[in-house]
Amino acid sequence: MAPAPLLQLSGIALTYGGNPLFQALDLVIQPGDRLALVGRNGSGKSTLMKIMAGLVQADSGSRILTPGTTVGYMEQDPDFSGFATLGDYALSRLDPAEGYRVEIAAEGLGFDPSVAVETASGGERRRAALARLLAEAPDLMLLDEPTNHLDIQAIQWLEARLRETRAGFVLISHDRAFLNALSRAMLWVDRGQVRRLEQSFAAFEDWRDKTWADEDEARHKLDRKIKHEAKWAVEGISARRKRNMGRVRALQALKAERASQIRRQGTAAMALDAGPQSGKLVVEAEAISKSFGGQPIVRDFSLKVLRGDRVAFVGPNGAGKTTLLRMLTGALAPDSGGLRLGTNLDMAVFDQTRAQLNPDASLWENLTGDPTMRVSGQADQVMVRGQPRHVVGYLKDFLFDEQQARAPVRSLSGGERARLLLARIMARESNLLVLDEPTNDLDVETLDLLQDLLGEYPGTVLLVSHDRDFIDRVATTTLVFEGQGRVTAYAGGWTDMLAQRGTTAEAAKSAPKAAPRPEAARPAAQAARPAGLSFTERKRLDALPAEIARLEAEIGKLSDLLSDADLYTRDPVKAAKATEMLDQRQAALSRAEEEWLTLAERDQG
């Protein structure tokens, strides 16, 4: 006899702001289910989880919890009101004799239960909320973005705990590595529907793309049928002088079906413009050190960052990643050592605290109030990479509608706030991007687009992230904070770093602080490259032939233009600009060919 389900939702319908969020939704969660709940930002994932938890009442339908089943819910922003310390919050639902469970979770997640709630960071609060949920050990755990603001060590510990549990759980997360490690089935929220796939997250994107392709094909067939029936309605009536009312009604039904279909949300039209090229050297640090209160943050650290590098900063929360980032960008002076910044640097910064956004002002006001984006005398225009744009039109590029444009920032979800901050930094030209935890809250599709943009960006990127998959896809160098002020640089991304340390992925889950091998404990800029190519390098090798062909074609066109001797007297400005562009393309071609040769030789061993 099959066990009774833990939770069952039947015929759930819910409307927010006049728009239906869910209609006729049915869902069953069985004991031991390990579900990843995914969907675009704003699709209703968190609301659905609150319905599961019994915190949101649907307009219609039923929620059935099997008698004796316990449900635990960890929301994105837990309410700590009435609690003095993080430990008080974590212990609040437990018998005093079970307090050891919180201590175990606190040690694994890396937070101090005695820390006062009013002084605790967002990451510490999230750890306390996770500790309370894990200590309660409910039959069904509902976790909304549990990895946000957690460092990789804490994420790996949480992975291990969830892998060992016998409880069922539902996860909302955009961390691919986390979902791949834990999910056995998928729940996909898309335009009011919830589809289920009995496979892990690794199969999600292929499944999603096939679903959309099938949907497009069905829509195309419906459009053709409507066109055919509409043609009959005109020609047939004219020819027979008598209406076949049944067929006319069928045509109206087809049109109604087509009108009721909800088009899926497009991808944000994000773009990056590097503007003027920086010097070849971007940053050079020589034996820099920094301490606070006698505690070493960085000690005798050296690194050379060249134009086009993508440097990822990895380590526990509080280890000093942001401090080192600020030193390398000149915002904070080291206690000792030398630091040299390159020439012609134009920096754009993504702040993990979102402090650049005014939560009480509207999205409109946050953009038009930015001095770097303001268009003189125009209250509805913003400057986007040197060109004036209507503020609503630009916000639509980032998937905001006009109604949202006039709403306060505090009404946005975490992912929407991240998109708004991206809109601000992408409006300006830059050749150095400083991204401090940009991946928090972003959905999978936006993460994919951001990754592609960073891959094509000709400038330099300094990146702080706890998303292992994103680091693998983007980074060319990974800086690992080993503790006691020691920072080690490795070539490539997260997986490359593990290989150089001689640490398998499985070993890393249980021992993320394993000591590096001596030969790897020197800056990547000075260390020998590992055999073979990293993920990022192989992707670059595959892309270079097309880039070389494009540059050759552009050089040919410019050469043809400049072969006109009259151009220099007829339009000297155009001739000078074409000459400058030709020099740039020829230099870029030389670099691309040299890069391809280097990568191809390494690929062949």
Secondary structure, DSSP 4 states (H G I P E B T S, - for coil): -PPPPSEEEEEEEEEETTEEEEEEEEEEE-TT-EEEEE--TTSSHHHHHHHHHTSS--SEEEEEE-TT--EEEE-SS---TT-SBHHHHHHTTS-GGGHHHHHHHHHHHT--TTSBGGG--HHHHHHHHHHHHHHH--SEEEEESTTTT--HHHHHHHHHHHHH--SEEEEE---HHHHHHH-SEEEEEETTEEEEESS-GGGHHHHHHHHHHHHHHHHHHHHHHHHHHHHHHHHHHHHHSS--HHHHHHHHHHHHHHHHPPPPP----------SPPPSEEEEEEEEEEEETTEEEEEEEEEEEETT-EEEEE--TTSSHHHHHHHHTTSS--SEEEEEE-SS--EEEE-TT-TTS-TTSBHHHHHHT-TTTEETTEEEEEEETTEEEEHHHHHHHTT--HHHHTSBGGGS-HHHHHHHHHHHHHTS--SEEEEESTTTT--HHHHHHHHHHHHH--SEEEEE---HHHHHHH-SEEEEEEETTEEEEEESSHHHHHHHHT--HHHHHH-TTPPPPGGGSS-TTTSPPPSS--HHHHHHHHHHHHHHHHHHHHHHHHHHHHT-TTHHHH-HHHHHHHHHHHHHHHHHHHHHHHHHHHHHHHHT-
